[in-house]
Amino acid sequence: MQITRNNIDTTPGPSEWFTGTVYIDTVATPSGPSRLGAASVHFTPGARTAWHTHPFGQTIYVTEGIGLCQRRGGEIEVIRPGDRVFFEPGEDHWRGAAPKRFMTHIAMQQADDEGSPVRWGEHVTDGEYAAAPAT
């Protein structure tokens, strides 16, 4: 058994990965043989990820607020507290907060053999984001 005391600071989400203001709290870091990583991700209104994929897929669990998510070529979906979303391995997707609401979720994913849990792509444009249904 290993207990890690809460001494890790909240970190701002890098602008290469996010549009808007996002904060990340580490929940779990992969440590052999486990590949599992998890984070609590806090999106301010209108903030969102860039398009990205995960080599082994990703599950998010919404804990607060109202969010949006979309897989490439699909409709933008509204997500609420208690909703779980699984993004398939290699599925290009994005997610974020609704335009006038905060959203927090727990993100859980496995790292690949090189230690990477994600492959980042281009930013979601304002036009793509604006296509979201009313929340």
Residue frames relative to the residue before (quaternion, step in Angstrom):
aa qw qx qy qz dx dy dz
M 1.0000 0.0000 0.0000 0.0000 0.00 0.00 0.00
Q 0.0587 -0.7809 0.6217 0.0148 3.54 -1.07 0.81
I 0.1356 -0.7696 0.6201 0.0690 3.56 -0.82 0.99
T 0.1221 -0.7630 0.6318 0.0610 3.55 -0.88 0.98
R 0.3220 -0.7612 0.5340 0.1779 3.55 -0.53 1.17
N 0.5572 -0.6318 0.4385 0.3131 3.53 -1.13 0.71
N 0.2841 0.7552 -0.5413 0.2365 3.55 0.01 1.33
I 0.5080 0.6245 -0.4288 0.4099 3.57 1.26 0.31
D 0.4050 -0.7332 0.4966 0.2277 3.56 -0.76 1.04
T 0.5382 -0.5568 0.5190 0.3620 3.52 -1.28 0.47
T 0.1468 -0.8014 0.5755 0.0708 3.57 -0.92 0.91
P 0.4899 -0.6350 0.4995 0.3273 3.58 -1.05 0.68
G 0.4849 -0.6467 0.5017 0.3081 3.57 -1.09 0.69
P 0.5005 -0.6795 0.4458 0.2983 3.61 -0.84 0.95
S 0.5356 -0.6487 0.4426 0.3105 3.58 -1.02 0.82
E 0.5669 0.5785 -0.3927 0.4356 3.62 1.19 -0.30
W 0.7407 0.4052 -0.2050 0.4950 3.59 1.15 -0.60
F 0.8084 0.2412 -0.0719 0.5320 3.59 1.13 -0.69
T 0.2572 -0.6755 0.6620 0.1986 3.50 -1.38 0.45
G 0.7676 0.2707 -0.2228 0.5366 3.61 -0.77 0.97
T 0.6307 -0.5526 0.4063 0.3631 3.53 -1.34 -0.09
V 0.0397 0.7848 -0.6085 0.1106 3.53 -0.73 1.22
Y 0.1275 -0.7786 0.6108 0.0662 3.57 -1.09 0.77
I 0.1833 -0.7976 0.5719 0.0567 3.55 -1.04 0.86
D 0.0944 -0.7482 0.6552 0.0455 3.55 -1.03 0.95
T 0.3774 -0.7287 0.5269 0.2213 3.59 -0.70 1.09
V 0.1988 -0.7677 0.6017 0.0956 3.55 -0.98 0.96
A 0.7903 -0.0737 0.0837 0.6025 3.60 0.91 -0.93
T 0.1796 -0.7609 0.6175 0.0862 3.53 -1.08 0.84
P 0.5266 -0.6405 0.4375 0.3480 3.62 -0.84 0.86
S 0.1151 0.7529 -0.6437 0.0739 3.55 -1.00 0.87
G 0.5851 -0.6637 0.3529 0.3044 3.51 -0.62 1.30
P 0.5633 -0.2118 -0.7980 -0.0314 1.44 -1.94 1.50
S 0.4858 0.6762 -0.4386 0.3382 3.62 1.23 -0.09
R 0.2530 -0.7594 0.5834 0.1377 3.55 -1.11 0.77
L 0.4782 0.7234 -0.3992 0.2976 3.57 1.33 -0.08
G 0.0151 -0.7512 0.6599 -0.0026 3.50 -1.05 0.93
A 0.0108 -0.7937 0.6082 -0.0021 3.56 -1.14 0.60
A 0.0132 -0.7882 0.6151 -0.0140 3.54 -1.17 0.66
S 0.3311 -0.6631 0.6259 0.2428 3.50 -1.29 0.51
V 0.0940 -0.8196 0.5652 -0.0085 3.56 -0.56 1.21
H 0.1656 -0.8065 0.5671 0.0230 3.55 -0.72 1.20
F 0.1086 -0.8063 0.5812 0.0144 3.59 -0.56 1.21
T 0.3299 -0.7024 0.5906 0.2214 3.58 -0.96 0.86
P 0.7018 -0.4617 0.2948 0.4554 3.63 -1.15 0.39
G 0.8281 0.2079 -0.1919 0.4839 3.55 -0.92 1.04
A 0.5464 0.6154 -0.4086 0.3946 3.62 1.21 -0.22
R 0.0249 0.8101 -0.5821 0.0653 3.57 -1.09 0.71
T 0.5401 -0.5853 0.4873 0.3581 3.53 -1.32 0.31
A 0.5051 -0.5328 0.5524 0.3947 3.50 -1.41 0.00
W 0.6333 -0.4536 0.4260 0.4601 3.58 -1.28 0.06
H 0.1606 0.7959 -0.5717 0.1180 3.59 -0.95 0.77
T 0.2477 -0.7409 0.6042 0.1571 3.56 -1.37 0.25
H 0.2430 -0.7351 0.6115 0.1633 3.55 -1.35 0.30
P 0.5085 -0.6944 0.4101 0.3018 3.61 -0.75 0.99
F 0.7830 0.2416 -0.1393 0.5560 3.61 1.10 -0.63
G 0.6177 -0.5281 0.3467 0.4684 3.59 1.24 0.30
Q 0.1820 -0.7658 0.6079 0.1045 3.53 -1.35 0.08
T 0.1716 -0.7385 0.6406 0.1216 3.53 -1.17 0.70
I 0.0712 -0.7550 0.6480 0.0709 3.55 -1.06 0.79
Y 0.1568 -0.7508 0.6373 0.0744 3.52 -1.22 0.70
V 0.3026 -0.7757 0.5304 0.1595 3.58 -0.51 1.23
T 0.1708 -0.8134 0.5519 0.0673 3.58 -0.77 1.06
E 0.8122 0.0380 0.0057 0.5820 3.60 1.10 -0.63
G 0.8220 0.3340 -0.2091 0.4111 3.52 -1.31 0.43
I 0.4791 -0.6137 0.5374 0.3240 3.51 -1.36 -0.43
G 0.0424 -0.8243 0.5644 -0.0142 3.54 -0.83 1.02
L 0.3152 -0.7020 0.6065 0.1999 3.48 -1.43 0.00
C 0.0508 0.7796 -0.6243 0.0003 3.56 -1.15 0.57
Q 0.0274 -0.7958 0.6047 -0.0174 3.54 -1.20 0.59
R 0.2405 -0.7030 0.6421 0.1886 3.52 -1.15 0.70
R 0.6356 -0.5450 0.3724 0.4004 3.58 -1.10 0.66
G 0.8183 0.2107 -0.1916 0.4992 3.56 -0.82 1.06
G 0.6608 0.4995 -0.3061 0.4692 3.60 1.26 -0.15
E 0.6349 -0.5043 0.4177 0.4099 3.53 -1.35 0.01
I 0.4805 -0.6061 0.5328 0.3433 3.58 -1.23 0.43
E 0.1889 -0.7943 0.5737 0.0651 3.57 -0.83 1.08
V 0.3669 -0.6878 0.5806 0.2352 3.57 -1.13 0.72
I 0.0764 -0.7946 0.6018 0.0251 3.59 -0.91 0.95
R 0.1545 -0.8026 0.5759 0.0197 3.53 -1.10 0.90
P 0.7185 -0.4285 0.2966 0.4605 3.62 -1.21 0.25
G 0.7679 0.3081 -0.2747 0.4899 3.53 -0.95 1.00
D 0.5635 0.5850 -0.3930 0.4310 3.61 1.22 -0.32
R 0.1558 -0.7464 0.6409 0.0891 3.52 -1.18 0.77
V 0.0855 -0.7791 0.6203 0.0312 3.56 -0.98 0.87
F 0.1215 -0.7605 0.6329 0.0792 3.57 -0.96 0.91
F 0.1818 -0.7482 0.6327 0.0830 3.54 -0.83 1.09
E 0.4568 -0.7148 0.4667 0.2501 3.57 -0.68 1.13
P 0.6282 -0.5144 0.4051 0.4203 3.62 -1.17 0.43
G 0.8390 0.1643 -0.1474 0.4973 3.57 -0.86 1.00
E 0.4951 0.6608 -0.4337 0.3606 3.62 1.25 -0.01
D 0.3444 -0.7409 0.5438 0.1918 3.58 -0.64 1.16
H 0.1626 0.7992 -0.5530 0.1706 3.59 -0.70 1.08
W 0.1224 -0.7422 0.6459 0.1305 3.53 -1.42 0.05
R 0.0203 -0.7752 0.6293 0.0513 3.54 -1.33 0.18
G 0.1239 0.7908 -0.5943 0.0783 3.53 -1.27 0.32
A 0.6792 -0.4671 0.3770 0.4223 3.51 -1.35 -0.23
A 0.5619 -0.5504 0.4900 0.3759 3.54 -1.28 0.44
P 0.6974 -0.5160 0.2925 0.4022 3.62 -1.15 0.50
K 0.8148 0.2170 -0.1004 0.5281 3.61 1.00 -0.75
R 0.6725 0.4572 -0.2895 0.5049 3.59 1.24 0.45
F 0.4427 -0.6180 0.5690 0.3135 3.53 -1.25 0.49
M 0.0279 -0.7741 0.6296 0.0606 3.59 -1.28 0.28
T 0.0565 -0.7731 0.6315 0.0172 3.54 -1.03 0.90
H 0.0392 0.7857 -0.6170 0.0201 3.55 -1.04 0.78
I 0.3842 -0.6370 0.6029 0.2882 3.51 -1.38 0.29
A 0.1527 -0.7798 0.6036 0.0653 3.59 -0.81 1.04
M 0.0379 -0.7986 0.6001 -0.0249 3.58 -0.87 1.03
Q 0.1778 0.7795 -0.5763 0.1691 3.56 -0.77 1.08
Q 0.4015 -0.6960 0.5432 0.2437 3.55 -1.31 0.37
A 0.4326 -0.6805 0.5328 0.2566 3.53 -1.16 0.69
D 0.4703 -0.6550 0.5103 0.2988 3.58 -1.19 0.57
D 0.7618 -0.3847 0.2607 0.4514 3.60 -1.28 -0.09
E 0.6757 0.4593 -0.2907 0.4980 3.61 1.20 -0.44
G 0.5808 -0.6171 0.3554 0.3944 3.59 1.30 0.03
S 0.5824 0.5898 -0.3725 0.4175 3.59 1.26 0.13
P 0.2461 -0.7829 0.5532 0.1432 3.60 -0.85 0.94
V 0.7943 0.2361 -0.0771 0.5544 3.60 1.24 -0.28
R 0.1569 -0.7226 0.6625 0.1194 3.54 -1.34 0.51
W 0.2453 -0.8086 0.5238 0.1078 3.56 -0.48 1.24
G 0.1892 -0.7683 0.6050 0.0891 3.54 -1.17 0.76
E 0.7783 -0.3204 0.2495 0.4789 3.54 -1.22 -0.56
H 0.6077 -0.5589 0.4268 0.3690 3.54 -1.29 0.42
V 0.4934 -0.5962 0.5410 0.3292 3.54 -1.23 0.58
T 0.3922 -0.7369 0.4981 0.2348 3.58 -0.73 1.03
D 0.6388 -0.5048 0.4067 0.4144 3.55 -1.27 0.31
G 0.6348 0.5370 -0.3233 0.4518 3.59 1.06 -0.73
E 0.6388 0.5090 -0.3214 0.4792 3.58 0.99 -0.83
Y 0.6746 0.4962 -0.2920 0.4621 3.57 0.90 -0.95
A 0.6564 0.5385 -0.3060 0.4307 3.60 0.99 -0.85
A 0.5934 0.5849 -0.3663 0.4143 3.62 1.19 -0.30
A 0.4310 0.7223 -0.4462 0.3056 3.60 1.31 -0.01
P 0.5104 -0.6258 0.4834 0.3379 3.59 -1.12 0.63
A 0.6216 -0.5240 0.4141 0.4094 3.57 -1.23 0.37
T 0.2708 -0.7577 0.5726 0.1573 3.56 -1.01 0.81
